[in-house]
């Protein structure tokens, strides 16, 4: 790890907490409202100057100071929660990594519920688990009737998770299951300068009706790309839920559209592509097998730069504690001894 340059950087790690400052504005408005309501209530009993002489120990200034101090405490707590950070250096990290692209099927058949809760949700969970265990550069493709690149190869897994979470069958306009399109796009998406250390993982129910996918898997292997498949679903045909009608999808004849896992095709693709096949309803075991194979991939040394930030929220907490002590010490009533001491000194 090399230090590249000194930088004076600042950021909040959790800036969403800064919205809580509106609560301070709300408290100030309540205080102003209560103050004028109290004055109005006291005015009923007599002249304001007379009432003040009847309560010589009462201090409006001290009450105001205590209120301001409490608001300062709240402000410090909000800032601390937002985690202010100052960056010291821009650093360069050298890491060993392979390139892995995940192609996720988002066709309508992936909504089938033969594995709980449904094929697509289980597939997304599998990808999330995979990201936790991987240290490689990952890319994400979605496909149905066509294939689309969602996240190019990156080591920023948070970006992949951000895209992955909302994915649904509504993300594609052309339905179907064109695995060959996913393989073709995958081949184009790897770094052209790498000959090895590349893998494509296809997660689908395999309801593809073209033999071209096997040919593309062969082409991928020839270009140094290992193709593995994860089959989502079971071998028994099941209906496909229709989210809009809350019923099942039907064909033009009014019959339910059925779907089942095409395990034979997915095994052929994996075999031709030099990878392995795993069944999605036993996803943990399947992931272990695939990860074991991916660990055998040739790793390439890559360099990446990142900003190093240091948390400074603890200083804000100390300031908040100071204001708490100040608020505790200040009494709402006037302190005659303290006033006399001040007069004697000055």
Protein Blocks (a to p, Z undefined) as FASTA:
>chain_A
ZZfbdcdddddfblmlmmmmmmmmmmmmmmmmmmmmmmmmmmmnocfklmmmmmmmbcfk
lmmmmmmmmmmmmmmmmmmmnopaddfbdcddddddddddddddfbfklmpckbcfbfkl
mmmmmmmmmmmmpccdcdddddffbccdfbdcdfblklmmmmmmmgcfklpfbgcjdfkl
mmmmmmmmpcfkbmghiacddddehiacbfklmmmmmmmmmnopacddddeddfbdcddd
dfklopacddfkopacdddddfklmmmmmmmnopacddfklmmlmmmmmmmmmmmpccdd
ddddddddddfklmmmmmmmmmmmmmmmpcfbdcfklmmmmmmmZZ
